[in-house]
Amino acid sequence: MSNPKTVFIVAGEASGDLHAGNLCKELLSMDNSIQLQGMGGKNMRESGVDVLFDASELAVVGIVEVLFKYRMIKGVLNQIQDHITQSPPDLLILVDYQEFNQKLAAYAKSIGIKVLFYIGPQVWAWRPKRVYKMARIVDQMAVIFPFEVKLYKKANVPVEFTGHPLVDEIIPDKNRQQARAALSLDEKTTVGIFPGSRMGEIERLLPIMLDSAKLLREKNPELQFVLPLASTVQREDLAHYGKELVALKVNLIENNTHDVIQACDSIIVASGTATLEIGLMGTPMVITHKLAWLSYFILSRLVKITHIGLVNIVPEKEIVKEFIQHEATPENLANETIKILGDEKYNQNMRDELSKLRELLGTSGGSKNVAKLAYSMIA
């Protein structure tokens, strides 16, 4: 009998861990003899991956922020490089987590390992010439937005549009009342607080969001607040905010983000994949984002797009208000949330626009499509 095929898969953040986990489930359904190892989190473990490197400590956003964890990140990168050198997999699958995974891709290619890169760098947003670098370090790109294909083809990068995985992962299955009942929440107007999946992000945004919640509670003492914990965040990570969370009676929910989204009348959310999850559920929101000042100074001069929220990028227009950096104030977030909750026409218009996202994201079956592509590279 031939030796089983081996795949090493790397995801560095909560969203990547989710997508990688679903990809691995599909891959094993095609051939359960495949041996899966990698770096990731809970979703990958539950999907049958032998997680050799835990990604929870590595999730960080921003140029300056990365510097504070550089030694740790570099140490893990070196360990993975050593591992794939000593035990070369038949395929290396890299899921998002751009800077780290691009370095790993370059190394893998240099020692003759096939590389599939899933969810490519947002070359359409900044540093467009990076697409030519990808041509040198990957064997195949799997992209999640239809408009990305022509960018990679222009640079002669083998590319396939596999569909956005969230189209299949995010399926509304409850109304607000049913979702609240499932979460044992009171039947009252509910505002979600989504501060992100990285601790640096949470430390910058959660205090602002909680101050915004205080302003909202002053306007409406009956409001209910709920905060879902990302798979990379533990309850003890929020211990520093314990008094405020208790004072506001914020409901912390683990492992059930989808029901939390459906339970909310409006959400205050950190820019990122969560905005698209919320949009596909059709829940109104306000987006906020804040970086260390030096990171923002640098990135604001590099980014080539008007919006940062995916719910605004995909339709190429503003559906949801964004409050970035100095505009990320409790007052702005509270006022926009009050408008969403109190202006019925404004609320319905936002819901109508969000309902168009699924069609704009294109084909379904994203995880299965990537799994088929991966399997074709090792079969």
N, C-alpha and C positions, 0 to 999 in steps of 0.2 A: 504494500500500500504506500502511496506517496505521502509525504509529510503534509500536514494541514497548512493552509495559507495563513500568514500572520499579517495583521494590520496594526499599525501604531497610530493612534489618533490623539490630537492635541487641541483642547479648548481651554481658554483662560478666564472666562467670565460666565456669569449665570446664563445669559442668553445662548452663548456658544455651547455650554454644557447641555442645555435643553435640546438644541438642534442636533448636537453630536449624539446624544442619547437616542433620539428618534431615528437618526441615520443608522446607528448600530443595531437597533431592533430590526429595521428593514433588512440590513445586511445579513444578520443571523437567520432571518426567515428564509433567505435565499440559500444559505449554506451554513448550517449550525456547527460545522467543523472548523470554521474560521476562528482563529485565536485573536482576541482583541486585547490590546494593552494601550496605556496612554496616560495623559494628564487631563484631569477634569474634576468633576464633582459628583454630587448625589445622583443626578440623572444618568450619567454615564455608568456609574456603579450598578444602578438598578437595571440597566439595559444589557448587562453582561460583560462590561469592560473591566479588566483587571487594572484598576487605577493605581499606577505606581507613584504618581506625583499629584498631590492635592493642589488644586488651583486657587483655593479660597484666599490664600495669603498674597496672591499675585495680582489680583484685580485692582487696577489703578488707572486713572485717566488724567491726561495733561502732561505736558513736557517736563515741567519742573517737578511735578508730583512723582514721576517715574524715577527721577534722580535719587529720591529718598529711599527707594526700594531697589536701587540698581544692583547692589551687590547680591541681594537675595535672588532677584530675577536672573542675573547673569549666572549665579550658582546653579539654579535649576536648569537653565539652558545648557550649561556645560554637562550636567549629569545626564540629560536626555541625549545629548550628542554622544556621550560615552556609551550610553545604553544601545543606541541604534548602530553604533560602530561595532560593538561586540556581538550584538544580536540583530543583524539587519532584517527589517520587516520586508514583506513583499510589496507593501504600499504604506506610505506615510500620508495620512489625511490631516490637513491643518484647517481648523475651523476658526475663521475670523482672527481676533487677537493679533493684530497686524504686525507690529514691529518685531515682537518675539517670534512669531511664526514665519516671517520672511527671512529672518536670520537662520532659523532652523531649516527652512526650505533650501536656502543657498548651500548650507552644509550638507544636507542630505543628497542634493544633486551632485555635489563634489565627490561623494563616495559611491555614487551609482545607485541610489535608492529612488524609486519612482515617487513623485509627489503630486497629490491632488489637493488643490487649494480651494476650499469651500467658503464662500462669502468673501469676495475680494476686497482689497482696499478701495476706499471711496475716491477713486481717481478723478471722478467727475466733480468732486467737492474741492479738492486741493491736491497739489503736486501731481498734475496730470501726466508728467513724464515718467512717473513711477510705473506706468503700465509696461514700459519697455524693459524695466528691471524684472517684472514678473515673467517676461518671455524667457529670461535666462535661468530662472530658478524653479520653474514648475513644469510638469508634463501636461497638466490639464487644469483649467479653471472651471469651477462651477459657480455661476453667478445667480443672484436672486432678484435682480431687476432687469426687465427686458432691454432697456436702453443701454445697459452695460456691454452687451454683446459686440456692438459695432466698435466700441473703444478698444477692446482686446483684439478683435479681428484685424483692425487697422495696424496693430503692432505685431501681427502674426503669432498671437498667443492662442493655442488650442483652447476653445471656450465653448461651454454649453450653458444655455439658460435652463435651469432646472425648476424654476418656480420658487416663490418665497415660501419657506417652511411654515410661516405663521398662517398662511391661507388655510392649511389643514389643521394646524395646532389650535387655532382660535376659532371655535365654533360656539356661538351663543346657544345655550340650552336652557336658560332660566330667565324669567322676568325678575324685576327688582325684588318683589315680594318673596318669590321662591328662593332667590339667592340669600336674602337676609335670613329667612327661616333656616336654610341649610347651614348658615354660619352662626345661628343662635343670636342674631342681632335684633335690636328693637325695630319695630316697624315705624320708622321716622326718617326724615330727610337725612341722607348720609353723604359725607364728603370723604373721599379717599386721600391719603397722604402717601405718596410714592417717592421716597427720597433717593432711590437708586440701589444698586447692588454692590457698590464699592464703598469702603469705609471713608475714603477721602472725600468722595462725593456726598456721602451722608453727613459727614462733619461740616461741610460747607452749606448744605441745603436744608437739613432737617431743622436747625434752629430757626431759619427763616420761615419754613413751613409751619412750625409750631406757633410762632408769633402770629402768622397769618390766621391760624386756627383760633387763637385767642380773640382776634378781631372779629372773626366770624361768629364766635360764641357770644360775644357782646351784642351783636346784631340779632342773633337768634339763639337763645339759651337752649333750645330744644334740638339743635344740630347734633348729629352723631358722627364721630370720626373713626376711621378704620385704617390701619397700616399693615399691608402684607409684607412679610419678611421674605426677601429674595433667598434663593438656595445657598448663597454665599454669606448670608448674614444670620447670626444667632441672636437670641434674646439678650444674652449677656453683653453683646456688642453695643446695645442701646442703653446699658445701665446708666451711663452718664446723663441721659435724658429722662430718667425714671420719674422724677418729681413732676416734670411738665406733662409727661404722658399720662400719669395718674390723675393730675389735676384736670386735664382735659378729657379724661375717661376714654383715651384712645384705645380701641380694640386692636391688639396685635394678633395677626392671623398667620399661621405657618402653613406652607404647602398647599395653598388654595387661592392663588392669585386670581384665577379666572372667575371664581365665584365672587371674590371681593370686587372686581371690576363691575360685574353685573349687579352687585348690590348697591353701587354708588349712583347718586344723582349727578355728581360732578367730582372731578379728581384734580389734585394739584400734583404734577408729575415732573420728575427730572427728565431732561432730554435724553433719549436713547431708544432702545428697542421697545421699551414699555409703552411709548407713545403709540406705536403701531398696534400693539396688542390691544390697547384701550380703544383705539380707533376702529379696529375690526369688530370689537364688541359694540360699537356705536355709542359709547358713553362720552358725554361732553367733558372737556378738560381744559386746563391752562398749563402751559409748558414753562419750565424755568431751567436755568443752567448757570453755573458759576464755577470758574476756574481760579487757580492762583493767579495773581495779577500779571506775573511775567508770562505764564502760559497763554493767558488771554491776549496779551500784547502781541506775542509772536503769532498765534493762530489767527487773530483777527486780520493780520496782513497776508496770510497765506490762503485762507478759505475763499473759495470763488463762488459760493452760493448765497442766496438771499436769506434762506431759512435754515434752521438746524433741526427742527422736528420732522421726523419722517412722514408724519401725517400731512405736513405742508410741502415737503420735498417731492413726494410721489405725484401729487396732483399739480405741482408747480404753481401753487398759490396758497395764500394764507387762509386756512380753515380754522386754525386754533391760534390764539394769541400766545406769543413767546415773550418772556421777560428774561433778558440775558444780562449777566454781570451786574453793572450798577443799577439796572432796572429791576433786578431780582429782589424786590422789597416785599415785606409782609403786606403793606398797603396795596401794592399793585396786584398781588396774588389774591388778596381778600376781595378787592373791588371787582376783579374779573369773575371770581367765583360767585359773588352776589349777583352779578349781571346774568350769569348762566342760570342760576337758581330762580331768579325773579323775572326775567324777561322771556316770556314763553315763545315769542317769535324768534328771538336770537337763539334760544336753546334748540328749537326745532330746525332752524336753518343749519346749525352745526351738525345735528344728527343726520340731516339729509345729505350733507356733503360727505360725512364720514361713511355713510352707507355705500358710497361709490368706490371706496378704497379697494374692496375685494376684487372688483372687476379690473381696476387699474393694475393690480399686482399680477394679473395673468393666471397662468395654469396652476392647477392644484397638483397634489402628489409630489410636493417638493422633496421630502425626505426619501421617498421611494425612488424618485428619479436620480438623486445623488447616489443612493445605494447601488442602483443599476450601473451607473457610470463607474463607481468604485470597483464593482465586481468585474466589469469588463476589463479593468486594468490588471486584475490578478488571475482571471480565469485562464 
